[in-house]
Amino acid sequence: MNRTFKALLGLCATLFVVPVLAQDKNKEKIPYRFGKVTAQDFAPKVYSIDSAAHAVILCDVGNAGYNSSSGSMEMVFHRYTRVRILHKAGYDAADFSVRMRKGASAADDDRLTDLKAVTYNLENGQVVETKLDSKSVFTTKVTDHIFDESFTLPNVKEGSIIEVSYDLHRFTSYALPSWRFQGKYPREWCEYDVSIPELFNFVFMRQGYYPVTESKETRLERFHIRYEPDGATGRSESSDLEQNVTDYRFVSHNMPALHEEPFTTTIRNHEQAITFQLASIRWPSGVTKNVLGSWSQLAQSLLEDENFGASLSKNNGYLADVVKQVTAGAQTGEEKARRLYAYIQHNYSCTEAERLYMDEDGLKAVFNNKKGNSTALNLLLVAMLRRAGLQAWPIILSTRDNGTTPAMYPLADRYNYVVVYAQDGDQAFSMDASRPLLGFNHLPLECYNGHARMVTPDMPAVFLEADSLQELDRTTVMATLDSTGNLTGNVQSQPGYYGSYKIRRDIHDKGNASFFKETGKSFYNDALISNEQVSDLDSLDVPLMTSFDFKVNSTGDEDHLYLTPLFGAATRENPFAAVERRYPVEFPYMMWEMYTLNLALPPNYEVEELPKPAVVKLNEVDGVFQYLVQASAENVQLRVVVHLTRANFQPEEYNDLRAFFDYIVKKEAEQIVLKKKA
């Protein structure tokens, strides 16, 4: 597992500080205004940006800035959007949710004001309005500090136009909302304007693959603010000051929709978007307050937090008896780690996954209650390992479906998962005790998402790369064809480690019979299977083996039989159906599939047609497809290998990858034709 921990080699390529931009002298005007909807606006039935779109976002405009009229620097965000609904499948474009934050008191909570939401329909040549009722806005708690205000536009039909406008007021954080220029539906006009006083220093983080026009202008604005002159909580002062304010404008036109394609970690990684991170505040007193901080500061914050690492620095004497009992007789650090890992797996239940902090009130509560979220169980394992004399630390990461984390900036809210790193001399182990069927020194596939951080005082970077994993999947079929055209035989399959982990979960959840029923269907639709067996089901550290006997009827006519020799192992469809892909292909591991068939022939049949052998390489070194086949009077032997030496492929490599799999699909569909002897 050490191979997954790599040195920090560079910076995240999608993140950089905003450059100096030219002033926008020919500023384009937004083509729509709220409430100005005419019958002519309903004329288009399709839009050139995407003739197949179920909905089109005609205009989406955001504006964020600061207002000091209340005496505090209040962030105010305004949004206006207009959408055309074209098909029932696009009705979800009428669903809206605004993420809000709670303050120290109810008066400091984020507020949603001036909400206007209207659905327009064309009836008998007249535009008919249906307004959102305020009672149809619902508040949903996300966490103790976050809640959502959600609503759905009323009376939405195919052809409707909807408009939404609202203001978001934020009092306890100076953070600017992020902005997406791209999503599920195409956007004709998308714009985000932000106004930043020189009081604040922001880092701008961009991502995506399409052009966005950027411009800026500077002006003066007067503010009245209240602040702590020493940069700390305590005595406050008020000040009137004139500040340079920079108005940034980001505009995109005809942004295509971004649909999730196969082998994607999360589409959020690839949407055209911009995010703002407050780095520091320079108060009128001259004191600069660093907000972004450093990795060591984040480490200190996490290690002192009662819902994260505070318990790890304590004596934790309550663990002594259990740790001593579990590790009794263990001769090595690895044996101690294995036993403690298994102890938590078998004696504790995981209440929730994908949380950075514990929900429980300290590790002692977790220990006594025998349950906790995934972070709590893994922090408890860290404490037990340390009690047993091993070096152990938490690793914080973002799972694949949560998005990547920037290596440059210590942004705690980007992380959603905790695993365990332990070291005994030259040996190192990584573990996740919250997964009962996961073997020792293995992490879930979703943890392999690149940049992560080990929570030590200096918080070094850790890289958990999909390219460090290789799944070897072996299938062997021994089959006999009798003189009447019936096929009988045996299938043995040894999936890779993560394929085995999935099977263990399936059998645990649904049972052996259900698993093999589905396996039989995928092997051959009308196959009769028997003698089903699973080897090494409970040996969680190694791949398992499945085996079953089968009987199927071949297809053909009076003189010929037609066999597709890969049965259920054939790749039936190219996973890369899209003609174009603008973001990377992200396999969860390096693929290596090996299939072997030995088919015994009856004396009354002979081979008339046999697929030709083939060896095809992907970019010479990135992958290979081998199709090796030979026949004699007694049997047919086939060996097929699909091997990728990388897990990630860039957009410019997509066409080659697509063509590679297209060839595999066609080749694996070829049939063996047997002819009855005269």
VEXDRENNU-811461 format. One record per residue (C-alpha): x, y, z; residue in three letters. Coordinates in steps of 0.25 Angstrom, whole numbers, padded with zeros to 4 digits, always signed. Example, Ala and Ser with C-alpha at 12.3 -4.5 7.8 and 13.67 -1.06 7.14 Angstrom:
<atoms>
+0049-0018+0031ALA+0055-0004+0029SER
</atoms>
This chain:
<atoms>
+0000+0000+0000MET+0012+0009+0001ASN+0012+0011-0014ARG+0000+0020-0012THR+0007+0030-0004PHE+0014+0040-0013LYS+0022+0052-0011ALA+0015+0066-0015LEU+0020+0068-0029LEU+0012+0080-0033GLY+0000+0089-0032LEU-0014+0087-0037CYS-0014+0091-0051ALA-0029+0096-0051THR-0026+0106-0039LEU-0019+0120-0041PHE-0020+0134-0036VAL-0028+0143-0045VAL-0019+0151-0055PRO-0020+0166-0058VAL-0031+0167-0069LEU-0035+0178-0078ALA-0046+0187-0076GLN-0059+0183-0083ASP-0062+0196-0091LYS-0072+0189-0100ASN-0081+0183-0089LYS-0092+0174-0094GLU-0106+0176-0089LYS-0113+0165-0083ILE-0124+0161-0093PRO-0135+0158-0083TYR-0143+0166-0072ARG-0151+0159-0061PHE-0166+0160-0065GLY-0164+0164-0079LYS-0169+0151-0086VAL-0177+0152-0099THR-0184+0143-0108ALA-0172+0143-0118GLN-0163+0137-0107ASP-0171+0124-0108PHE-0169+0123-0123ALA-0156+0114-0123PRO-0159+0099-0122LYS-0145+0096-0122VAL-0132+0104-0120TYR-0119+0103-0128SER-0111+0102-0116ILE-0116+0088-0114ASP-0128+0083-0123SER-0130+0071-0114ALA-0130+0078-0101ALA-0142+0076-0091HIS-0140+0090-0085ALA-0131+0102-0089VAL-0126+0112-0079ILE-0128+0125-0087LEU-0122+0134-0077CYS-0115+0132-0063ASP-0109+0144-0057VAL-0103+0145-0043GLY-0097+0158-0036ASN-0090+0157-0022ALA-0084+0169-0014GLY-0084+0176-0001TYR-0093+0185+0006ASN-0090+0192+0019SER-0103+0199+0022SER-0106+0191+0034SER-0092+0195+0040GLY-0086+0181+0036SER-0080+0177+0023MET-0092+0168+0018GLU-0090+0160+0006MET-0102+0161-0004VAL-0104+0151-0015PHE-0115+0154-0026HIS-0119+0143-0036ARG-0128+0144-0048TYR-0131+0133-0057THR-0140+0130-0069ARG-0143+0115-0074VAL-0151+0110-0085ARG-0157+0096-0082ILE-0158+0088-0095LEU-0161+0074-0091HIS-0166+0066-0078LYS-0153+0061-0076ALA-0148+0075-0074GLY-0158+0078-0062TYR-0147+0077-0052ASP-0141+0090-0057ALA-0153+0096-0050ALA-0147+0091-0036ASP-0139+0101-0028PHE-0131+0100-0016SER-0122+0111-0009VAL-0112+0107+0001ARG-0112+0115+0014MET-0103+0116+0026ARG-0107+0118+0041LYS-0100+0129+0049GLY-0097+0130+0064ALA-0111+0134+0066SER-0124+0134+0058ALA-0122+0149+0054ALA-0109+0145+0048ASP-0115+0134+0039ASP-0114+0135+0024ASP-0127+0141+0019ARG-0134+0139+0006LEU-0142+0152+0002THR-0149+0158-0010ASP-0152+0144-0016LEU-0160+0144-0029LYS-0163+0132-0037ALA-0173+0132-0048VAL-0178+0121-0058THR-0182+0127-0072TYR-0191+0119-0082ASN-0197+0123-0095LEU-0212+0120-0095GLU-0220+0125-0107ASN-0209+0134-0111GLY-0209+0141-0098GLN-0197+0140-0087VAL-0203+0134-0074VAL-0195+0136-0061GLU-0195+0126-0049THR-0187+0132-0037LYS-0181+0123-0027LEU-0188+0123-0013ASP-0179+0127-0002SER-0185+0115+0006LYS-0178+0106-0005SER-0164+0109+0000VAL-0159+0098+0009PHE-0147+0099+0019THR-0139+0086+0020THR-0128+0084+0030LYS-0115+0079+0024VAL-0106+0080+0036THR-0106+0087+0049ASP-0100+0099+0042HIS-0106+0098+0028ILE-0120+0098+0023PHE-0127+0099+0009ASP-0138+0107+0004GLU-0145+0099-0007SER-0157+0102-0016PHE-0163+0097-0030THR-0169+0106-0040LEU-0184+0104-0041PRO-0193+0100-0053ASN-0181+0096-0062VAL-0184+0089-0075LYS-0177+0086-0088GLU-0174+0099-0094GLY-0174+0107-0081SER-0165+0119-0078ILE-0161+0121-0064ILE-0154+0132-0057GLU-0147+0133-0043VAL-0141+0144-0036SER-0136+0145-0021TYR-0126+0152-0012ASP-0117+0144-0002LEU-0112+0152+0010HIS-0100+0147+0018ARG-0096+0153+0031PHE-0086+0144+0038THR-0077+0140+0026SER-0071+0149+0015TYR-0070+0137+0006ALA-0075+0139-0009LEU-0084+0128-0015PRO-0078+0120-0025SER-0084+0120-0039TRP-0086+0109-0050ARG-0086+0113-0064PHE-0090+0099-0068GLN-0099+0088-0064GLY-0110+0078-0069LYS-0116+0088-0078TYR-0110+0097-0089PRO-0109+0112-0085ARG-0110+0122-0096GLU-0106+0134-0087TRP-0099+0132-0074CYS-0092+0143-0066GLU-0086+0145-0052TYR-0082+0159-0047ASP-0075+0160-0033VAL-0071+0173-0027SER-0059+0172-0017ILE-0054+0183-0008PRO-0039+0184-0006GLU-0042+0180+0009LEU-0043+0166+0004PHE-0033+0157-0003ASN-0039+0145-0010PHE-0033+0134-0018VAL-0040+0131-0031PHE-0041+0116-0034MET-0046+0112-0048ARG-0049+0099-0055GLN-0055+0094-0068GLY-0051+0093-0083TYR-0059+0105-0090TYR-0056+0119-0091PRO-0062+0130-0082VAL-0060+0144-0085THR-0054+0152-0073GLU-0053+0167-0070SER-0051+0176-0059LYS-0053+0191-0055GLU-0049+0198-0042THR-0057+0209-0035ARG-0058+0216-0021LEU-0069+0213-0011GLU-0071+0217+0003ARG-0074+0207+0014PHE-0077+0208+0029HIS-0072+0196+0036ILE-0070+0191+0050ARG-0058+0182+0053TYR-0048+0178+0064GLU-0036+0187+0062PRO-0026+0176+0068ASP-0031+0166+0058GLY-0037+0157+0070ALA-0050+0156+0077THR-0052+0167+0087GLY-0053+0182+0086ARG-0059+0187+0073SER-0058+0200+0066GLU-0066+0207+0055SER-0060+0213+0043SER-0064+0221+0030ASP-0055+0218+0019LEU-0054+0219+0004GLU-0049+0207-0003GLN-0045+0203-0017ASN-0055+0193-0022VAL-0052+0184-0033THR-0064+0179-0042ASP-0061+0166-0048TYR-0070+0161-0060ARG-0070+0147-0065PHE-0079+0144-0077VAL-0081+0131-0086SER-0090+0129-0098HIS-0096+0117-0103ASN-0090+0108-0093MET-0094+0093-0096PRO-0100+0084-0086ALA-0090+0075-0079LEU-0095+0060-0077HIS-0089+0050-0069GLU-0082+0039-0077GLU-0078+0025-0072PRO-0065+0025-0064PHE-0066+0039-0058THR-0063+0041-0043THR-0073+0053-0042THR-0078+0062-0053ILE-0075+0074-0043ARG-0060+0073-0045ASN-0062+0076-0060HIS-0073+0087-0060GLU-0069+0101-0065GLN-0069+0108-0051ALA-0062+0118-0043ILE-0060+0118-0028THR-0055+0128-0018PHE-0048+0126-0006GLN-0045+0137+0004LEU-0030+0137+0007ALA-0029+0150+0016SER-0036+0162+0022ILE-0028+0175+0024ARG-0035+0184+0034TRP-0034+0199+0034PRO-0025+0198+0046SER-0015+0191+0037GLY-0016+0178+0044VAL-0017+0166+0034THR-0026+0154+0038LYS-0022+0142+0030ASN-0034+0134+0027VAL-0029+0123+0018LEU-0017+0120+0027GLY-0007+0108+0025SER-0007+0093+0025TRP-0001+0093+0039SER-0012+0103+0044GLN-0022+0093+0038LEU-0015+0082+0045ALA-0015+0089+0058GLN-0030+0092+0057SER-0034+0078+0054LEU-0025+0072+0065LEU-0031+0081+0075GLU-0046+0079+0070ASP-0054+0071+0080GLU-0061+0065+0068ASN-0049+0061+0061PHE-0035+0059+0068GLY-0036+0065+0082ALA-0038+0051+0088SER-0025+0046+0081LEU-0016+0054+0089SER-0022+0049+0102LYS-0018+0037+0111ASN-0030+0029+0107ASN-0028+0020+0118GLY-0042+0014+0116TYR-0036+0007+0104LEU-0025+0000+0112ALA-0032-0013+0115ASP-0038-0016+0102VAL-0025-0013+0094VAL-0017-0022+0103LYS-0027-0033+0102GLN-0029-0032+0087VAL-0013-0031+0084THR-0009-0042+0094ALA+0001-0051+0088GLY+0003-0043+0076ALA+0017-0043+0071GLN+0018-0032+0061THR+0012-0018+0059GLY+0005-0023+0047GLU-0002-0034+0055GLU-0006-0024+0065LYS-0012-0015+0055ALA-0019-0026+0048ARG-0026-0030+0061ARG-0030-0016+0065LEU-0035-0014+0051TYR-0044-0027+0052ALA-0048-0024+0066TYR-0055-0010+0061ILE-0060-0017+0049GLN-0067-0028+0056HIS-0072-0020+0069ASN-0076-0007+0064TYR-0086-0002+0054SER-0085+0010+0045CYS-0096+0019+0046THR-0093+0028+0034GLU-0082+0030+0024ALA-0075+0042+0017GLU-0074+0052+0028ARG-0061+0059+0032LEU-0065+0061+0047TYR-0071+0051+0057MET-0085+0053+0061ASP-0082+0047+0075GLU-0078+0054+0087ASP-0063+0049+0087GLY-0057+0036+0085LEU-0061+0030+0099LYS-0075+0031+0095ALA-0072+0024+0082VAL-0065+0013+0090PHE-0076+0011+0100ASN-0088+0012+0090ASN-0081+0002+0080LYS-0085+0011+0068LYS-0082+0023+0061GLY-0080+0029+0047ASN-0069+0025+0038SER-0060+0036+0044THR-0062+0033+0058ALA-0059+0018+0056LEU-0046+0021+0048ASN-0042+0031+0059LEU-0045+0021+0069LEU-0035+0011+0062LEU-0025+0022+0062VAL-0026+0023+0077ALA-0025+0008+0079MET-0013+0006+0070LEU-0006+0017+0077ARG-0009+0010+0090ARG-0003-0002+0085ALA+0010+0005+0082GLY+0008+0007+0067LEU+0010+0021+0060GLN-0004+0024+0054ALA-0010+0036+0048TRP-0024+0040+0041PRO-0024+0043+0026ILE-0034+0053+0021ILE-0039+0052+0007LEU-0050+0055-0003SER-0057+0042-0009THR-0058+0041-0024ARG-0073+0045-0024ASP-0070+0057-0015ASN-0060+0064-0025GLY-0045+0066-0024THR-0038+0075-0014THR-0027+0086-0018PRO-0013+0083-0013ALA-0010+0098-0012MET-0021+0102-0002TYR-0025+0096+0012PRO-0040+0096+0010LEU-0046+0087+0020ALA-0060+0088+0015ASP-0055+0080+0002ARG-0052+0068+0010TYR-0063+0057+0014ASN-0056+0045+0018TYR-0045+0039+0028VAL-0037+0027+0027VAL-0025+0022+0036VAL-0010+0021+0033TYR-0001+0013+0042ALA+0013+0010+0042GLN+0022-0001+0048ASP+0037+0001+0045GLY+0038+0000+0030ASP+0024-0005+0028GLN+0012+0004+0026ALA-0003+0001+0025PHE-0016+0008+0021SER-0029+0004+0027MET-0044+0007+0027ASP-0050+0000+0039ALA-0064+0005+0036SER-0066-0005+0024ARG-0069-0019+0030PRO-0065-0027+0018LEU-0053-0019+0014LEU-0039-0026+0016GLY-0028-0021+0024PHE-0018-0011+0017ASN-0029-0008+0007HIS-0037+0005+0005LEU-0050+0006-0003PRO-0049+0009-0017LEU-0056+0023-0015GLU-0044+0027-0007CYS-0035+0027-0019TYR-0037+0041-0023ASN-0023+0047-0024GLY-0019+0058-0014HIS-0022+0055+0001ALA-0015+0060+0014ARG-0009+0052+0026MET-0013+0059+0039VAL+0000+0061+0046THR+0005+0074+0051PRO+0011+0078+0037ASP+0000+0071+0029MET+0008+0065+0018PRO+0001+0062+0004ALA-0003+0048+0001VAL-0007+0043-0013PHE-0017+0032-0014LEU-0017+0030-0029GLU-0026+0020-0037ALA-0013+0018-0046ASP-0007+0011-0034SER-0018+0000-0034LEU-0019-0012-0044GLN-0031-0022-0044GLU-0027-0035-0050LEU-0040-0042-0054ASP-0039-0057-0059ARG-0050-0065-0065THR-0048-0080-0070THR-0058-0088-0077VAL-0057-0103-0080MET-0068-0107-0089ALA-0072-0119-0097THR-0082-0119-0109LEU-0089-0132-0111ASP-0094-0138-0124SER-0108-0132-0122THR-0103-0118-0120GLY-0104-0117-0105ASN-0093-0109-0098LEU-0089-0114-0084THR-0077-0109-0075GLY-0071-0101-0064ASN-0068-0087-0061VAL-0058-0082-0051GLN-0056-0067-0049SER-0046-0060-0040GLN-0049-0045-0040PRO-0040-0035-0035GLY-0040-0030-0021TYR-0050-0020-0023TYR-0059-0029-0031GLY-0058-0039-0020SER-0062-0028-0010TYR-0074-0025-0018LYS-0078-0040-0019ILE-0076-0041-0004ARG-0085-0030-0001ARG-0096-0035-0011ASP-0096-0049-0005ILE-0096-0043+0009HIS-0108-0034+0005ASP-0116-0044-0004LYS-0110-0058-0002GLY-0103-0068-0010ASN-0116-0072-0018ALA-0119-0058-0023SER-0105-0055-0027PHE-0104-0068-0035PHE-0117-0066-0041LYS-0112-0053-0047GLU-0099-0059-0051THR-0106-0070-0059GLY-0114-0059-0066LYS-0102-0051-0070SER-0095-0064-0074PHE-0106-0068-0084TYR-0120-0065-0083ASN-0126-0079-0083ASP-0114-0086-0076ALA-0117-0096-0066LEU-0106-0095-0055ILE-0103-0104-0043SER-0092-0108-0033ASN-0090-0093-0030GLU-0078-0090-0021GLN-0071-0078-0015VAL-0057-0080-0009SER-0050-0071+0000ASP-0063-0063+0003LEU-0058-0060+0017ASP-0044-0058+0014SER-0045-0043+0013LEU-0031-0040+0009ASP-0030-0048-0004VAL-0039-0049-0016PRO-0050-0060-0016LEU-0053-0070-0026MET-0067-0074-0032THR-0070-0087-0039SER-0083-0093-0046PHE-0086-0104-0056ASP-0095-0100-0067PHE-0104-0106-0078LYS-0109-0098-0090VAL-0114-0101-0104ASN-0106-0095-0116SER-0113-0088-0127THR-0113-0092-0141GLY-0120-0100-0152ASP-0120-0114-0157GLU-0106-0113-0162ASP-0099-0102-0154HIS-0097-0097-0140LEU-0093-0083-0137TYR-0085-0080-0124LEU-0082-0067-0118THR-0070-0072-0110PRO-0069-0062-0099LEU-0083-0064-0094PHE-0085-0054-0083GLY-0071-0049-0082ALA-0072-0042-0096ALA-0073-0026-0096THR-0086-0025-0103ARG-0086-0009-0103GLU-0076+0001-0105ASN-0076+0009-0092PRO-0072+0021-0099PHE-0084+0024-0108ALA-0083+0039-0109ALA-0076+0044-0121VAL-0069+0055-0113GLU-0064+0056-0099ARG-0058+0069-0093ARG-0054+0064-0080TYR-0045+0052-0075PRO-0048+0037-0075VAL-0046+0033-0061GLU-0046+0018-0059PHE-0046+0013-0044PRO-0033+0005-0046TYR-0024-0001-0057MET-0033-0012-0064MET-0027-0026-0067TRP-0037-0036-0072GLU-0033-0050-0076MET-0043-0060-0082TYR-0039-0074-0086THR-0048-0085-0093LEU-0046-0099-0096ASN-0057-0105-0104LEU-0057-0120-0107ALA-0064-0123-0121LEU-0073-0136-0124PRO-0068-0145-0135PRO-0080-0141-0144ASN-0076-0126-0145TYR-0065-0119-0151GLU-0061-0104-0151VAL-0065-0097-0163GLU-0062-0082-0159GLU-0053-0077-0148LEU-0050-0063-0144PRO-0037-0058-0148LYS-0026-0056-0137PRO-0023-0041-0134ALA-0014-0032-0126VAL-0018-0018-0124VAL-0010-0007-0116LYS-0015+0006-0110LEU-0005+0016-0113ASN+0006+0005-0113GLU+0008+0006-0098VAL-0006+0010-0092ASP-0013-0003-0094GLY-0014-0016-0102VAL-0025-0025-0107PHE-0021-0040-0111GLN-0031-0049-0117TYR-0023-0063-0119LEU-0031-0074-0125VAL-0028-0088-0131GLN-0036-0100-0135ALA-0033-0115-0137SER-0042-0127-0140ALA-0045-0129-0125GLU-0045-0115-0119ASN-0045-0100-0120VAL-0036-0092-0111GLN-0038-0077-0109LEU-0031-0067-0100ARG-0035-0052-0099VAL-0028-0041-0092VAL-0032-0027-0089VAL-0021-0019-0082HIS-0020-0004-0079LEU-0008+0001-0073THR-0014+0014-0068ARG-0027+0018-0061ALA-0028+0032-0066ASN-0029+0037-0080PHE-0029+0052-0085GLN-0040+0057-0094PRO-0030+0058-0106GLU-0028+0043-0104GLU-0043+0040-0104TYR-0045+0036-0119ASN-0034+0026-0119ASP-0040+0020-0106LEU-0053+0020-0112ARG-0048+0013-0125ALA-0041+0003-0116PHE-0053-0002-0109PHE-0061-0001-0122ASP-0052-0011-0128TYR-0053-0020-0115ILE-0068-0020-0116VAL-0068-0024-0131LYS-0057-0035-0129LYS-0063-0041-0117GLU-0077-0042-0124ALA-0071-0051-0135GLU-0076-0065-0135GLN-0070-0079-0137ILE-0078-0086-0148VAL-0078-0102-0147LEU-0083-0110-0159LYS-0089-0124-0157LYS-0080-0134-0165LYS-0086-0141-0176ALA
</atoms>
